[in-house]
Amino acid sequence: MLVLAIDTALDACSVCVFDADAEEIRAVQSLPMHRGHAEALMPLVERVMWVADVGFDAIDRIATTVGPGSFTGLRVGIAAARGFAVALGKPAVGVTTLAALSAPLVAEDDRVPVVAAIDARHGNVFLQMTGAGARSLIPPRVATLKEAIRAAAIGPVKLVGSGAPLLAAAWPPTERPPLQVDPRGAPDVTWVARLGAASSPEGRPRPVYLRPPDARPQDGARIARR
């Protein structure tokens, strides 16, 4: 099974072609960026497909990150994945950014809990905690830094994501410090591909926002309807 994986939800635009049967990454490229995912994605997909030396008709599944993350960025990836799915007649699946951030650390040693945290600004983080044996301890949620620390500082843990340094800096001195602090700003798209290959292909990717957008219409500026 060949999986085309896309990630535009956070601080990178990334694409990967993964052969799930052979457990082989056929091609992968990632461009660090905060904005401009819409303009960068399609040329990047073309380059990765060319390097992988496969045609679109060979793709069996499309996987994309669905958030939490940038409202604009994650919609770019989801729209592209849905478009490819319709054009190719193949399923598209969604993978959360928190799961993709956690996955390599869990795979490395699933005996140590992993806390994935994304800086959600204004003193908040998007948070998920995975325990021993990949068991879910804290499902994806938005939390204040204080709430996140209270929930996560329960013993030896690994921290990953853009919110990891925030948690580490506020870690209680009475608790054992984190075993690892990985501040990466975006998940490894190869893990988006691996998780996507293992996901159920039912339904279609839907955004995971966890909170409403910061930008909202100003009531005072609305034009009255007649």
Protein Blocks (a to p, Z undefined) as FASTA:
>chain_A
ZZddddfkbmcdcdddddfklopafbdcddddfehklmmmmmmmmmmmmmnopafklpmb
dcddebjcdfklmmmmmmmmmmmmmmnopacddddfklmmmmmmmmmomkbccdddddee
jhiacdddddehhiafbdcddddfklmmmmmmncjcddedjklmmmmmmpcfkbccdfbd
cfbfbdcfklmmmmmmmpcfehjddddekpacfbdcdfklpccdZZ
